[in-house]
Amino acid sequence: MILLVLGSTGLGILLGLIRVGTPGIFDKGLVWSLAFLIFVVGWEMGSELEMVKRLLKRGPRLLLVPLFSVAGSVVFGMFAGFLLDITPIQGAVVASGMGWYSFTGSFLSAQGWTHLGAVAFAANVLRELFTILFAPLLSRVSPIAPVASGGATSMDSTLGVVRVFSGREMGPVSFLNGFVTTLLVPPITYILSRLL
């Protein structure tokens, strides 16, 4: 799986460097492939009712995963601000994307913080790549670790690696984490950006 991810990433970078096609040509394919991935997870959840029942028995405790993931991201972002030579609140705003780079980078740039938007875009892309590349190691620490690391991406682009390395039963947890985190990103980013 790791070799497949690394090989695919490397091939994409190579094709981008030699200007084969334009990045926009893959947008529709990407959307459809992510939709298909989510469909497969839903289908598996429906076909494995016992697993879903076990998850539902955990009740509201499942919401602790995204809440702790979001809180940890913002707090770590504040500390990372020192390393990036930006203020702690700027670091928190950058980290508030939780992996959703297309939203955070665009939002901050549209607000006039172009430099911060670029940092947010890069940081959140790297978060997604980190999760994909290090999921095997993270899953040894805890099956939840790749889920939390994926943040908003755990319901789409990192869902596959979570299922492979943390187990199929973590698929619904991962999807729920990504869904809740994605709902929280816009208000948290907006609120934090007002403190800039």
C-alpha angles and dihedrals in degrees: 000000000000091000090049092051094044092045093049092047092047092048090049091051091047093050090047091051094051090044099241104173123327126287091242093065090073097048096093092043090051093051092049093047091050090047089051091050091052090046090054091051091049091048091051091047090052093047093048101052093161091061091048091048090052090051093048090052088064086064121179091355088083088067089064090074096064093036093054091041091053094044092047092049094052094045093046089047089057091054092043088056088075091056092048093048092243130115120275091249091052088051090051092051091050091050093045089082089076089204096317093121097165091061102039097044093047094044095051093044091050089053090057098260096115095159091050090046090055091048091048092050092050095043094050094045088051090050090056092046091046090054093049095046099040101037091107091057095039092051089057089059092049135329087238094055097082089045093054092041091054093056111174091359093063090089095054130004098025095035092092095055091045090056093046098048104026097037137261092274088065091061096087091042089051092048092049091048092051093045096051093041091050090053090051098047100076098049094042093047091047094048093047092046089058087063093058 
